[in-house]
Amino acid sequence: MKTIRYIFFFVLLQHFAFTLNAQDTSIKEAETAYAGEDYSKAIELYESVLKEYGESAEIYYNLGNAYYKSGQVAPSILNYERALLLDPGDSDIRFNLQMAKMRAVDNIEPIGEFFLVKWFDTVQNMGKADSWAKVGISCFILFIGCLTLFFFSRWIRLKKIGFYVGLVLLVLVVFANIFANNQKKEMINRTDAIVFSPTVTVKSSPATSGTDLFILHEGTKVSIKSTLGDWKEIELEDGNVGWMPSKDMEII
């Protein structure tokens, strides 16, 4: 029985090593193609890596760069957005996303946010979900240590230190869990999309007979509010709302 178990473990380990080696080979080939300015080949290879091995902020970022260099605005913005969704604290991704957005036709001015909401989002985006989860766990362990210090220390000064530091750590635990939960929800429930059609007319209702409201161009980010058949109700960052065909957008 032990022999079978060892054989199974060895086969599993060998398969993992082979998969990792194949992934590294594909990434190196894509990097070589990118360095040689063969962006179409780099795009094909990076797309295959994502399809075969799953999502990765680094691969999405590199794919966004390849699309950007090839002059494809909407796909570059889409992949930068996907990379940022997985790693919101990466400044390089955020910078390149802004550069790509400058190539888009539409210039949507966001509605001003309350400064506390803006501050909350800024702090939350300093790290990714896994990082905030680790922060929460670490702070909770330290919080337990402060409780122990408070209840069992004979020194008043140490009791006070344990009490006040414990309060701070408890607050950090709460916020770290909120941040991690919010980012996990954003990754699971993806409600944002990028317009992929060169131009699309947004309607007042989910039908071609609906009144024309405004026109959007490729690369514009929209938030999906609801879906009805082949139509989606979208909202822009400036608050404008309307309906557009699902085929004209790509979910982030």
C-alpha angles and dihedrals in degrees: 000000000000090000091055090049092052092048091050091049092048093050091047091050091047091050091050091050091048092049092048091048092049091050092050090049092052092047092050090050090051091049090050091050091048092049089050090052091244090136097165091058091045090052091050092050095046090048090052091050090054091047094048102037106024136243124340129171090216094052092045089051093050091045090051089052091051092050090046092052090049090054097247104139104182097048092046092052091045093054094043088052091050091049091049090049090058096040110021093169096063108110094193092058091047093049094049090047090056090048091052092048089057087066092055118099099224118075105197115188110213120230111257114261129216106265094240091054090048091048091048092052092046092054092043091053093054089088142016128253095266092049093051090047090054091048090051093050093046093049091048091054090050089047090057088051091052090050089052090050092049096049101037106031117104093204118089092210092054090047090054092047091049091048099049097037088047090055091052091048091049090054090049090050091053095047094043090054092047091050093047092047093048093051092046090053091050090053094048100038101045107187100161126088142178123234109241103179116092087237132000130181113225112220134209091233137023095269138080088242091061121113116273109247106173142326126251129195134211117289096034116133118228134181117229113227101173144344130230117177109302092346133085128201107228136190126203127217089255092058099256113143132198147127129273135170116273091227091066095063141054122216114239 
